[in-house]
Each structure stands twice: as structure tokens, then as C-alpha cells.
Amino acid sequence: NYQVSDDPDAVYGYLSIPSLEIMEPVYLGADYHHLGMGLAHVDGTPLPLDGTGIRSVIAGHRAEPSHVFFRHLDQLKVGDALYY
């Protein structure tokens, strides 16, 4: 487990997928609470830091009534940009 802030609910970063008009906060630790607020980094996978060859796992709901999160992820196309 890791903590980069005294606030366990602090936003660690944002994931942007312009082609899907997605810009969502990413929290550390993919638990029920964080997934209800946005996207979450899965413990045990590398943090999405600058560098090549890093494969972080970011989890998110597809059916949260009040937010889009990953609802339209199936519309992502090869070559679409993702920014963190």
C-alpha cells in the first residue's frame, strides 16, 4: 500500500481520453469508495509515471448513474490518445 498525501481521498491525477470526451480523476487504491468517485489505480501495478513500457492498471465503473467514467470505453479506437 502507498500514500502520497495525508488525505486518502486526494486525487492522484487525471485520465483524459479526448476522443471520448473523458476527463476523470484517478485515486490511489481501487476500492468501492474510490470507484464511486472516479477512476482508481489498482494496487500492485506500477504507478502511471513518465516512462516507456509502464503498464498501470486503472479501474473504473461503466454503469455509475451519476458519472460517465468508462461507460463508452467500447468506442475507443486503435490510435486514440490517452493522457494521464
N, CA, C and O atoms as a CHARMM CRD file, in Angstrom:
* protein
*
  336
    1    1 ASN  N      0.83600  -1.18400   0.00000 PROA 1      0.00000
    2    1 ASN  CA     0.00000   0.00000   0.00000 PROA 1      0.00000
    3    1 ASN  C      0.87800   1.24300   0.00000 PROA 1      0.00000
    4    1 ASN  O      2.02500   1.19300   0.44600 PROA 1      0.00000
    5    2 TYR  N      0.35600   2.34400  -0.49100 PROA 2      0.00000
    6    2 TYR  CA     1.11900   3.56200  -0.62900 PROA 2      0.00000
    7    2 TYR  C      0.23000   4.73200  -0.26900 PROA 2      0.00000
    8    2 TYR  O     -0.99700   4.63900  -0.29200 PROA 2      0.00000
    9    3 GLN  N      0.87000   5.82300   0.06000 PROA 3      0.00000
   10    3 GLN  CA     0.11600   7.02900   0.36500 PROA 3      0.00000
   11    3 GLN  C      0.98900   8.21500   0.00000 PROA 3      0.00000
   12    3 GLN  O      2.10500   8.32800   0.50700 PROA 3      0.00000
   13    4 VAL  N      0.52100   9.08900  -0.85200 PROA 4      0.00000
   14    4 VAL  CA     1.28200  10.25500  -1.26300 PROA 4      0.00000
   15    4 VAL  C      0.70300  11.53300  -0.66900 PROA 4      0.00000
   16    4 VAL  O      1.20800  12.62600  -0.93000 PROA 4      0.00000
   17    5 SER  N     -0.33900  11.40100   0.11800 PROA 5      0.00000
   18    5 SER  CA    -0.99200  12.53700   0.74200 PROA 5      0.00000
   19    5 SER  C     -1.54700  12.08200   2.08100 PROA 5      0.00000
   20    5 SER  O     -1.82700  10.90000   2.28000 PROA 5      0.00000
   21    6 ASP  N     -1.70100  13.02200   2.98600 PROA 6      0.00000
   22    6 ASP  CA    -2.34100  12.69200   4.25500 PROA 6      0.00000
   23    6 ASP  C     -3.82500  12.40300   4.06300 PROA 6      0.00000
   24    6 ASP  O     -4.45400  11.77200   4.91200 PROA 6      0.00000
   25    7 ASP  N     -4.37900  12.86100   2.95800 PROA 7      0.00000
   26    7 ASP  CA    -5.78900  12.65000   2.64600 PROA 7      0.00000
   27    7 ASP  C     -5.92500  11.41800   1.75400 PROA 7      0.00000
   28    7 ASP  O     -5.50600  11.45700   0.59700 PROA 7      0.00000
   29    8 PRO  N     -6.50200  10.31900   2.26400 PROA 8      0.00000
   30    8 PRO  CA    -6.62300   9.10800   1.45000 PROA 8      0.00000
   31    8 PRO  C     -7.55200   9.28100   0.24600 PROA 8      0.00000
   32    8 PRO  O     -7.54900   8.45000  -0.66200 PROA 8      0.00000
   33    9 ASP  N     -8.34600  10.35500   0.23600 PROA 9      0.00000
   34    9 ASP  CA    -9.25100  10.61100  -0.88400 PROA 9      0.00000
   35    9 ASP  C     -8.71200  11.68000  -1.84000 PROA 9      0.00000
   36    9 ASP  O     -9.44800  12.19200  -2.68300 PROA 9      0.00000
   37   10 ALA  N     -7.42900  12.00900  -1.70200 PROA 10     0.00000
   38   10 ALA  CA    -6.83100  13.00800  -2.59300 PROA 10     0.00000
   39   10 ALA  C     -6.75800  12.46400  -4.01800 PROA 10     0.00000
   40   10 ALA  O     -6.50300  11.27800  -4.22900 PROA 10     0.00000
   41   11 VAL  N     -6.98200  13.32900  -4.97300 PROA 11     0.00000
   42   11 VAL  CA    -6.85500  12.95400  -6.38400 PROA 11     0.00000
   43   11 VAL  C     -5.37400  12.82000  -6.69900 PROA 11     0.00000
   44   11 VAL  O     -4.58900  13.72700  -6.42100 PROA 11     0.00000
   45   12 TYR  N     -4.98800  11.67700  -7.28500 PROA 12     0.00000
   46   12 TYR  CA    -3.59500  11.42200  -7.64900 PROA 12     0.00000
   47   12 TYR  C     -3.27400  12.01200  -9.01600 PROA 12     0.00000
   48   12 TYR  O     -2.14300  12.43300  -9.26000 PROA 12     0.00000
   49   13 GLY  N     -4.24800  12.04600  -9.89900 PROA 13     0.00000
   50   13 GLY  CA    -4.06200  12.57400 -11.24700 PROA 13     0.00000
   51   13 GLY  C     -5.37400  12.50700 -12.00200 PROA 13     0.00000
   52   13 GLY  O     -6.42400  12.22400 -11.42500 PROA 13     0.00000
   53   14 TYR  N     -5.30400  12.76900 -13.29500 PROA 14     0.00000
   54   14 TYR  CA    -6.49300  12.73000 -14.14200 PROA 14     0.00000
   55   14 TYR  C     -6.19800  11.91400 -15.39000 PROA 14     0.00000
   56   14 TYR  O     -5.10100  11.98800 -15.94400 PROA 14     0.00000
   57   15 LEU  N     -7.17100  11.14300 -15.82600 PROA 15     0.00000
   58   15 LEU  CA    -7.07300  10.41000 -17.08100 PROA 15     0.00000
   59   15 LEU  C     -7.95800  11.12100 -18.09500 PROA 15     0.00000
   60   15 LEU  O     -9.14700  11.33700 -17.86000 PROA 15     0.00000
   61   16 SER  N     -7.36200  11.47800 -19.21900 PROA 16     0.00000
   62   16 SER  CA    -8.08500  12.16300 -20.28100 PROA 16     0.00000
   63   16 SER  C     -8.07600  11.30300 -21.53700 PROA 16     0.00000
   64   16 SER  O     -7.03100  10.81300 -21.96500 PROA 16     0.00000
   65   17 ILE  N     -9.26300  11.12800 -22.12000 PROA 17     0.00000
   66   17 ILE  CA    -9.41300  10.45300 -23.40800 PROA 17     0.00000
   67   17 ILE  C    -10.21400  11.41800 -24.28100 PROA 17     0.00000
   68   17 ILE  O    -11.44300  11.36400 -24.29400 PROA 17     0.00000
   69   18 PRO  N     -9.52300  12.30300 -25.01500 PROA 18     0.00000
   70   18 PRO  CA   -10.21500  13.34600 -25.77600 PROA 18     0.00000
   71   18 PRO  C    -11.25200  12.82500 -26.76700 PROA 18     0.00000
   72   18 PRO  O    -12.30800  13.43900 -26.91800 PROA 18     0.00000
   73   19 SER  N    -10.98400  11.71800 -27.44000 PROA 19     0.00000
   74   19 SER  CA   -11.92900  11.22000 -28.44500 PROA 19     0.00000
   75   19 SER  C    -13.26500  10.81100 -27.83200 PROA 19     0.00000
   76   19 SER  O    -14.28400  10.79100 -28.52200 PROA 19     0.00000
   77   20 LEU  N    -13.26600  10.48500 -26.54000 PROA 20     0.00000
   78   20 LEU  CA   -14.49800  10.10300 -25.84500 PROA 20     0.00000
   79   20 LEU  C    -14.99200  11.20500 -24.91500 PROA 20     0.00000
   80   20 LEU  O    -15.97700  11.03300 -24.19600 PROA 20     0.00000
   81   21 GLU  N    -14.29200  12.34300 -24.93900 PROA 21     0.00000
   82   21 GLU  CA   -14.61600  13.47000 -24.06700 PROA 21     0.00000
   83   21 GLU  C    -14.61900  13.05600 -22.59800 PROA 21     0.00000
   84   21 GLU  O    -15.49900  13.44800 -21.83100 PROA 21     0.00000
   85   22 ILE  N    -13.62300  12.26100 -22.22100 PROA 22     0.00000
   86   22 ILE  CA   -13.48100  11.80000 -20.84000 PROA 22     0.00000
   87   22 ILE  C    -12.32100  12.53100 -20.18000 PROA 22     0.00000
   88   22 ILE  O    -11.22700  12.60800 -20.73900 PROA 22     0.00000
   89   23 MET  N    -12.56700  13.06400 -18.99200 PROA 23     0.00000
   90   23 MET  CA   -11.53100  13.63800 -18.13500 PROA 23     0.00000
   91   23 MET  C    -11.97300  13.32000 -16.71900 PROA 23     0.00000
   92   23 MET  O    -12.83800  13.99800 -16.16500 PROA 23     0.00000
   93   24 GLU  N    -11.37500  12.28000 -16.13000 PROA 24     0.00000
   94   24 GLU  CA   -11.82800  11.79300 -14.83100 PROA 24     0.00000
   95   24 GLU  C    -10.68000  11.75600 -13.83100 PROA 24     0.00000
   96   24 GLU  O     -9.53800  11.49300 -14.20800 PROA 24     0.00000
   97   25 PRO  N    -10.97700  12.01900 -12.54600 PROA 25     0.00000
   98   25 PRO  CA    -9.95100  11.92200 -11.51800 PROA 25     0.00000
   99   25 PRO  C     -9.54600  10.46800 -11.28500 PROA 25     0.00000
  100   25 PRO  O    -10.34800   9.54700 -11.44200 PROA 25     0.00000
  101   26 VAL  N     -8.28500  10.29000 -10.90500 PROA 26     0.00000
  102   26 VAL  CA    -7.76900   8.96100 -10.56800 PROA 26     0.00000
  103   26 VAL  C     -7.32100   8.99900  -9.11100 PROA 26     0.00000
  104   26 VAL  O     -6.56900   9.88200  -8.70000 PROA 26     0.00000
  105   27 TYR  N     -7.79600   8.02400  -8.34100 PROA 27     0.00000
  106   27 TYR  CA    -7.45100   7.88900  -6.93100 PROA 27     0.00000
  107   27 TYR  C     -6.53800   6.68500  -6.75000 PROA 27     0.00000
  108   27 TYR  O     -6.52500   5.77700  -7.58200 PROA 27     0.00000
  109   28 LEU  N     -5.78500   6.67900  -5.67200 PROA 28     0.00000
  110   28 LEU  CA    -4.91000   5.54400  -5.37300 PROA 28     0.00000
  111   28 LEU  C     -5.68100   4.49600  -4.59100 PROA 28     0.00000
  112   28 LEU  O     -6.23400   4.78800  -3.53100 PROA 28     0.00000
  113   29 GLY  N     -5.72000   3.27900  -5.11100 PROA 29     0.00000
  114   29 GLY  CA    -6.41200   2.18200  -4.44000 PROA 29     0.00000
  115   29 GLY  C     -7.79700   1.96800  -5.01900 PROA 29     0.00000
  116   29 GLY  O     -8.69400   2.78700  -4.81700 PROA 29     0.00000
  117   30 ALA  N     -7.97300   0.87400  -5.73400 PROA 30     0.00000
  118   30 ALA  CA    -9.24600   0.59900  -6.41400 PROA 30     0.00000
  119   30 ALA  C    -10.22100  -0.08500  -5.46500 PROA 30     0.00000
  120   30 ALA  O    -10.48700  -1.28100  -5.58700 PROA 30     0.00000
  121   31 ASP  N    -10.75000   0.68400  -4.52100 PROA 31     0.00000
  122   31 ASP  CA   -11.75100   0.13600  -3.61100 PROA 31     0.00000
  123   31 ASP  C    -13.12500   0.70800  -3.97700 PROA 31     0.00000
  124   31 ASP  O    -13.23400   1.59700  -4.82100 PROA 31     0.00000
  125   32 TYR  N    -14.14800   0.19500  -3.34200 PROA 32     0.00000
  126   32 TYR  CA   -15.53200   0.58900  -3.63700 PROA 32     0.00000
  127   32 TYR  C    -15.71500   2.10100  -3.51300 PROA 32     0.00000
  128   32 TYR  O    -16.36300   2.73200  -4.34800 PROA 32     0.00000
  129   33 HSD  N    -15.13900   2.66500  -2.46700 PROA 33     0.00000
  130   33 HSD  CA   -15.27500   4.09800  -2.20100 PROA 33     0.00000
  131   33 HSD  C    -14.67500   4.92800  -3.34000 PROA 33     0.00000
  132   33 HSD  O    -15.33800   5.81600  -3.87600 PROA 33     0.00000
  133   34 HSD  N    -13.42700   4.64100  -3.70800 PROA 34     0.00000
  134   34 HSD  CA   -12.76400   5.41100  -4.76000 PROA 34     0.00000
  135   34 HSD  C    -13.41900   5.20300  -6.12000 PROA 34     0.00000
  136   34 HSD  O    -13.52500   6.14700  -6.90400 PROA 34     0.00000
  137   35 LEU  N    -13.85600   3.98800  -6.40900 PROA 35     0.00000
  138   35 LEU  CA   -14.50300   3.72900  -7.69900 PROA 35     0.00000
  139   35 LEU  C    -15.85000   4.44300  -7.81000 PROA 35     0.00000
  140   35 LEU  O    -16.33700   4.68000  -8.91500 PROA 35     0.00000
  141   36 GLY  N    -16.44200   4.78200  -6.69000 PROA 36     0.00000
  142   36 GLY  CA   -17.66800   5.56900  -6.70100 PROA 36     0.00000
  143   36 GLY  C    -17.41700   7.04200  -6.97700 PROA 36     0.00000
  144   36 GLY  O    -18.33900   7.78000  -7.32500 PROA 36     0.00000
  145   37 MET  N    -16.15500   7.47400  -6.81900 PROA 37     0.00000
  146   37 MET  CA   -15.80300   8.88300  -7.02700 PROA 37     0.00000
  147   37 MET  C    -15.14300   9.12500  -8.37800 PROA 37     0.00000
  148   37 MET  O    -15.10400  10.26000  -8.85300 PROA 37     0.00000
  149   38 GLY  N    -14.62600   8.07600  -8.99900 PROA 38     0.00000
  150   38 GLY  CA   -13.91200   8.25900 -10.25800 PROA 38     0.00000
  151   38 GLY  C    -13.19800   6.98400 -10.64700 PROA 38     0.00000
  152   38 GLY  O    -13.70800   5.88200 -10.44500 PROA 38     0.00000
  153   39 LEU  N    -12.01800   7.14600 -11.20600 PROA 39     0.00000
  154   39 LEU  CA   -11.18500   6.01600 -11.59300 PROA 39     0.00000
  155   39 LEU  C    -10.18600   5.75600 -10.48400 PROA 39     0.00000
  156   39 LEU  O     -9.93300   6.63200  -9.65600 PROA 39     0.00000
  157   40 ALA  N     -9.61400   4.55900 -10.45800 PROA 40     0.00000
  158   40 ALA  CA    -8.68100   4.23600  -9.38300 PROA 40     0.00000
  159   40 ALA  C     -7.55900   3.34300  -9.88900 PROA 40     0.00000
  160   40 ALA  O     -7.77000   2.43300 -10.69200 PROA 40     0.00000
  161   41 HSD  N     -6.36200   3.63100  -9.39500 PROA 41     0.00000
  162   41 HSD  CA    -5.18500   2.82400  -9.71100 PROA 41     0.00000
  163   41 HSD  C     -5.26000   1.52800  -8.91000 PROA 41     0.00000
  164   41 HSD  O     -5.55400   1.54700  -7.71400 PROA 41     0.00000
  165   42 VAL  N     -4.99500   0.40400  -9.57100 PROA 42     0.00000
  166   42 VAL  CA    -5.05600  -0.90700  -8.92400 PROA 42     0.00000
  167   42 VAL  C     -3.74100  -1.18100  -8.20600 PROA 42     0.00000
  168   42 VAL  O     -2.67100  -1.15200  -8.81300 PROA 42     0.00000
  169   43 ASP  N     -3.83500  -1.44900  -6.89200 PROA 43     0.00000
  170   43 ASP  CA    -2.65600  -1.78900  -6.08900 PROA 43     0.00000
  171   43 ASP  C     -1.89200  -2.93800  -6.73300 PROA 43     0.00000
  172   43 ASP  O     -2.48700  -3.85300  -7.30200 PROA 43     0.00000
  173   44 GLY  N     -0.56100  -2.87800  -6.63500 PROA 44     0.00000
  174   44 GLY  CA     0.27100  -3.95700  -7.15600 PROA 44     0.00000
  175   44 GLY  C      0.69300  -3.76000  -8.59900 PROA 44     0.00000
  176   44 GLY  O      1.48900  -4.54000  -9.12100 PROA 44     0.00000
  177   45 THR  N      0.17000  -2.72400  -9.25600 PROA 45     0.00000
  178   45 THR  CA     0.61000  -2.40800 -10.61500 PROA 45     0.00000
  179   45 THR  C      1.40100  -1.10400 -10.55600 PROA 45     0.00000
  180   45 THR  O      1.19100  -0.29900  -9.64900 PROA 45     0.00000
  181   46 PRO  N      2.31100  -0.88200 -11.51200 PROA 46     0.00000
  182   46 PRO  CA     3.12700   0.33400 -11.46400 PROA 46     0.00000
  183   46 PRO  C      2.26300   1.59100 -11.51200 PROA 46     0.00000
  184   46 PRO  O      1.21300   1.61600 -12.15500 PROA 46     0.00000
  185   47 LEU  N      2.71700   2.62000 -10.82800 PROA 47     0.00000
  186   47 LEU  CA     2.02500   3.90400 -10.91300 PROA 47     0.00000
  187   47 LEU  C      2.23200   4.48200 -12.30900 PROA 47     0.00000
  188   47 LEU  O      3.28400   4.27300 -12.91300 PROA 47     0.00000
  189   48 PRO  N      1.25300   5.19900 -12.82300 PROA 48     0.00000
  190   48 PRO  CA     1.36200   5.75700 -14.18000 PROA 48     0.00000
  191   48 PRO  C      2.25900   6.99300 -14.20800 PROA 48     0.00000
  192   48 PRO  O      1.78500   8.12600 -14.29700 PROA 48     0.00000
  193   49 LEU  N      3.53900   6.75100 -14.13100 PROA 49     0.00000
  194   49 LEU  CA     4.52300   7.82800 -14.15000 PROA 49     0.00000
  195   49 LEU  C      5.12100   7.92800 -15.54400 PROA 49     0.00000
  196   49 LEU  O      4.90400   7.05500 -16.38400 PROA 49     0.00000
  197   50 ASP  N      5.87200   8.99300 -15.78500 PROA 50     0.00000
  198   50 ASP  CA     6.52200   9.14700 -17.08300 PROA 50     0.00000
  199   50 ASP  C      7.47300   7.98800 -17.33200 PROA 50     0.00000
  200   50 ASP  O      8.18100   7.55000 -16.42500 PROA 50     0.00000
  201   51 GLY  N      7.48700   7.50500 -18.53900 PROA 51     0.00000
  202   51 GLY  CA     8.39000   6.42900 -18.91400 PROA 51     0.00000
  203   51 GLY  C      7.73700   5.51700 -19.92500 PROA 51     0.00000
  204   51 GLY  O      6.51800   5.51900 -20.09700 PROA 51     0.00000
  205   52 THR  N      8.55900   4.74600 -20.58300 PROA 52     0.00000
  206   52 THR  CA     8.03100   3.81700 -21.57700 PROA 52     0.00000
  207   52 THR  C      7.95600   2.42200 -20.98500 PROA 52     0.00000
  208   52 THR  O      8.72400   2.07600 -20.08700 PROA 52     0.00000
  209   53 GLY  N      7.04400   1.63800 -21.48300 PROA 53     0.00000
  210   53 GLY  CA     6.91900   0.25500 -21.04700 PROA 53     0.00000
  211   53 GLY  C      6.19600   0.06900 -19.73100 PROA 53     0.00000
  212   53 GLY  O      6.16100  -1.04100 -19.20000 PROA 53     0.00000
  213   54 ILE  N      5.61900   1.12900 -19.19300 PROA 54     0.00000
  214   54 ILE  CA     4.89200   1.02700 -17.92500 PROA 54     0.00000
  215   54 ILE  C      3.45100   0.62800 -18.22300 PROA 54     0.00000
  216   54 ILE  O      2.78600   1.23500 -19.06200 PROA 54     0.00000
  217   55 ARG  N      2.98600  -0.39500 -17.52700 PROA 55     0.00000
  218   55 ARG  CA     1.60800  -0.86300 -17.73000 PROA 55     0.00000
  219   55 ARG  C      0.84900  -0.77300 -16.41400 PROA 55     0.00000
  220   55 ARG  O      0.76400  -1.73800 -15.65500 PROA 55     0.00000
  221   56 SER  N      0.31300   0.38700 -16.17000 PROA 56     0.00000
  222   56 SER  CA    -0.51000   0.60600 -14.99000 PROA 56     0.00000
  223   56 SER  C     -1.90800   0.08400 -15.26700 PROA 56     0.00000
  224   56 SER  O     -2.34700   0.02800 -16.41600 PROA 56     0.00000
  225   57 VAL  N     -2.60500  -0.30100 -14.20000 PROA 57     0.00000
  226   57 VAL  CA    -3.99700  -0.72500 -14.34300 PROA 57     0.00000
  227   57 VAL  C     -4.87200   0.31300 -13.64600 PROA 57     0.00000
  228   57 VAL  O     -4.74400   0.55800 -12.44600 PROA 57     0.00000
  229   58 ILE  N     -5.75800   0.91200 -14.42800 PROA 58     0.00000
  230   58 ILE  CA    -6.70600   1.89300 -13.91800 PROA 58     0.00000
  231   58 ILE  C     -8.10000   1.28300 -14.04900 PROA 58     0.00000
  232   58 ILE  O     -8.51200   0.87900 -15.13700 PROA 58     0.00000
  233   59 ALA  N     -8.81500   1.22200 -12.93300 PROA 59     0.00000
  234   59 ALA  CA   -10.15400   0.62200 -12.91700 PROA 59     0.00000
  235   59 ALA  C    -11.20800   1.72400 -12.87300 PROA 59     0.00000
  236   59 ALA  O    -10.96700   2.82000 -12.36600 PROA 59     0.00000
  237   60 GLY  N    -12.37500   1.41000 -13.41400 PROA 60     0.00000
  238   60 GLY  CA   -13.48600   2.34800 -13.37000 PROA 60     0.00000
  239   60 GLY  C    -14.78800   1.64800 -13.70200 PROA 60     0.00000
  240   60 GLY  O    -14.81000   0.64700 -14.41900 PROA 60     0.00000
  241   61 HSD  N    -15.87100   2.19000 -13.17100 PROA 61     0.00000
  242   61 HSD  CA   -17.19600   1.63800 -13.46100 PROA 61     0.00000
  243   61 HSD  C    -17.66200   2.06600 -14.84600 PROA 61     0.00000
  244   61 HSD  O    -17.24400   3.10300 -15.36200 PROA 61     0.00000
  245   62 ARG  N    -18.52300   1.26500 -15.43300 PROA 62     0.00000
  246   62 ARG  CA   -19.14000   1.60200 -16.72100 PROA 62     0.00000
  247   62 ARG  C    -20.59900   1.99900 -16.54700 PROA 62     0.00000
  248   62 ARG  O    -21.19700   2.52500 -17.48600 PROA 62     0.00000
  249   63 ALA  N    -21.18500   1.77000 -15.39500 PROA 63     0.00000
  250   63 ALA  CA   -22.62800   1.97300 -15.24600 PROA 63     0.00000
  251   63 ALA  C    -22.99500   2.83300 -14.04700 PROA 63     0.00000
  252   63 ALA  O    -24.10700   2.72200 -13.53000 PROA 63     0.00000
  253   64 GLU  N    -22.09400   3.67800 -13.59800 PROA 64     0.00000
  254   64 GLU  CA   -22.39400   4.57000 -12.47900 PROA 64     0.00000
  255   64 GLU  C    -23.40000   5.61800 -12.96600 PROA 64     0.00000
  256   64 GLU  O    -23.10100   6.34900 -13.91000 PROA 64     0.00000
  257   65 PRO  N    -24.58400   5.71200 -12.34800 PROA 65     0.00000
  258   65 PRO  CA   -25.63600   6.60000 -12.85600 PROA 65     0.00000
  259   65 PRO  C    -25.23900   8.07900 -12.93500 PROA 65     0.00000
  260   65 PRO  O    -25.66400   8.78300 -13.85100 PROA 65     0.00000
  261   66 SER  N    -24.43000   8.55200 -11.98400 PROA 66     0.00000
  262   66 SER  CA   -24.15100   9.98400 -11.92800 PROA 66     0.00000
  263   66 SER  C    -22.89500  10.40700 -12.69100 PROA 66     0.00000
  264   66 SER  O    -22.62900  11.60400 -12.79500 PROA 66     0.00000
  265   67 HSD  N    -22.11700   9.46800 -13.22500 PROA 67     0.00000
  266   67 HSD  CA   -20.88200   9.81000 -13.93500 PROA 67     0.00000
  267   67 HSD  C    -20.68500   8.90000 -15.14400 PROA 67     0.00000
  268   67 HSD  O    -21.20900   7.78600 -15.19500 PROA 67     0.00000
  269   68 VAL  N    -19.92800   9.39100 -16.10500 PROA 68     0.00000
  270   68 VAL  CA   -19.64200   8.60500 -17.30400 PROA 68     0.00000
  271   68 VAL  C    -18.57500   7.55700 -17.02000 PROA 68     0.00000
  272   68 VAL  O    -18.72600   6.40600 -17.43000 PROA 68     0.00000
  273   69 PHE  N    -17.50500   7.92600 -16.33200 PROA 69     0.00000
  274   69 PHE  CA   -16.36100   7.04700 -16.07400 PROA 69     0.00000
  275   69 PHE  C    -15.99200   6.28300 -17.34100 PROA 69     0.00000
  276   69 PHE  O    -15.58300   6.91100 -18.31800 PROA 69     0.00000
  277   70 PHE  N    -16.11700   4.96600 -17.37000 PROA 70     0.00000
  278   70 PHE  CA   -15.71200   4.16700 -18.52900 PROA 70     0.00000
  279   70 PHE  C    -16.90900   3.66300 -19.34200 PROA 70     0.00000
  280   70 PHE  O    -16.78400   2.67400 -20.06400 PROA 70     0.00000
  281   71 ARG  N    -18.05600   4.31900 -19.23700 PROA 71     0.00000
  282   71 ARG  CA   -19.27300   3.84700 -19.90200 PROA 71     0.00000
  283   71 ARG  C    -19.08700   3.65300 -21.40600 PROA 71     0.00000
  284   71 ARG  O    -19.63000   2.70200 -21.96900 PROA 71     0.00000
  285   72 HSD  N    -18.34000   4.52500 -22.06100 PROA 72     0.00000
  286   72 HSD  CA   -18.20200   4.46700 -23.52100 PROA 72     0.00000
  287   72 HSD  C    -16.83800   3.94200 -23.95900 PROA 72     0.00000
  288   72 HSD  O    -16.41400   4.19000 -25.08800 PROA 72     0.00000
  289   73 LEU  N    -16.15900   3.23300 -23.09100 PROA 73     0.00000
  290   73 LEU  CA   -14.82500   2.72600 -23.40900 PROA 73     0.00000
  291   73 LEU  C    -14.83200   1.79300 -24.61700 PROA 73     0.00000
  292   73 LEU  O    -13.82300   1.67400 -25.31100 PROA 73     0.00000
  293   74 ASP  N    -15.94800   1.13900 -24.87000 PROA 74     0.00000
  294   74 ASP  CA   -16.04100   0.24400 -26.02900 PROA 74     0.00000
  295   74 ASP  C    -15.95900   1.00200 -27.35400 PROA 74     0.00000
  296   74 ASP  O    -15.78800   0.38900 -28.40700 PROA 74     0.00000
  297   75 GLN  N    -16.08100   2.32600 -27.30700 PROA 75     0.00000
  298   75 GLN  CA   -15.98400   3.14100 -28.51900 PROA 75     0.00000
  299   75 GLN  C    -14.55200   3.59300 -28.80500 PROA 75     0.00000
  300   75 GLN  O    -14.29300   4.24300 -29.81700 PROA 75     0.00000
  301   76 LEU  N    -13.62600   3.24800 -27.91400 PROA 76     0.00000
  302   76 LEU  CA   -12.21900   3.59400 -28.09900 PROA 76     0.00000
  303   76 LEU  C    -11.67600   2.87000 -29.32300 PROA 76     0.00000
  304   76 LEU  O    -11.95300   1.68800 -29.52800 PROA 76     0.00000
  305   77 LYS  N    -10.90000   3.58200 -30.13700 PROA 77     0.00000
  306   77 LYS  CA   -10.34600   3.00500 -31.36600 PROA 77     0.00000
  307   77 LYS  C     -8.82400   2.92900 -31.26800 PROA 77     0.00000
  308   77 LYS  O     -8.20600   3.70500 -30.54000 PROA 77     0.00000
  309   78 VAL  N     -8.22800   2.00200 -31.99400 PROA 78     0.00000
  310   78 VAL  CA    -6.77600   1.90300 -32.06500 PROA 78     0.00000
  311   78 VAL  C     -6.23700   3.25200 -32.53200 PROA 78     0.00000
  312   78 VAL  O     -6.69600   3.80200 -33.53300 PROA 78     0.00000
  313   79 GLY  N     -5.27500   3.76700 -31.80800 PROA 79     0.00000
  314   79 GLY  CA    -4.68000   5.05400 -32.15800 PROA 79     0.00000
  315   79 GLY  C     -5.24000   6.22300 -31.37200 PROA 79     0.00000
  316   79 GLY  O     -4.64800   7.30200 -31.38500 PROA 79     0.00000
  317   80 ASP  N     -6.38300   6.04200 -30.67600 PROA 80     0.00000
  318   80 ASP  CA    -6.92000   7.11700 -29.84400 PROA 80     0.00000
  319   80 ASP  C     -5.93400   7.41000 -28.71700 PROA 80     0.00000
  320   80 ASP  O     -5.34500   6.49500 -28.14200 PROA 80     0.00000
  321   81 ALA  N     -5.76300   8.67400 -28.41200 PROA 81     0.00000
  322   81 ALA  CA    -4.81000   9.08900 -27.38300 PROA 81     0.00000
  323   81 ALA  C     -5.43500   9.02100 -25.99400 PROA 81     0.00000
  324   81 ALA  O     -6.61100   9.32900 -25.80400 PROA 81     0.00000
  325   82 LEU  N     -4.61600   8.60900 -25.03100 PROA 82     0.00000
  326   82 LEU  CA    -4.96500   8.64300 -23.61700 PROA 82     0.00000
  327   82 LEU  C     -3.87500   9.44500 -22.92700 PROA 82     0.00000
  328   82 LEU  O     -2.69000   9.24200 -23.18900 PROA 82     0.00000
  329   83 TYR  N     -4.26700  10.34600 -22.05800 PROA 83     0.00000
  330   83 TYR  CA    -3.30300  11.18400 -21.34000 PROA 83     0.00000
  331   83 TYR  C     -3.52700  11.02100 -19.85200 PROA 83     0.00000
  332   83 TYR  O     -4.65900  10.93400 -19.37500 PROA 83     0.00000
  333   84 TYR  N     -2.41800  10.98300 -19.13000 PROA 84     0.00000
  334   84 TYR  CA    -2.50400  10.90900 -17.67900 PROA 84     0.00000
  335   84 TYR  C     -1.68100  12.02500 -17.10900 PROA 84     0.00000
  336   84 TYR  O     -1.59800  12.17000 -15.88900 PROA 84     0.00000
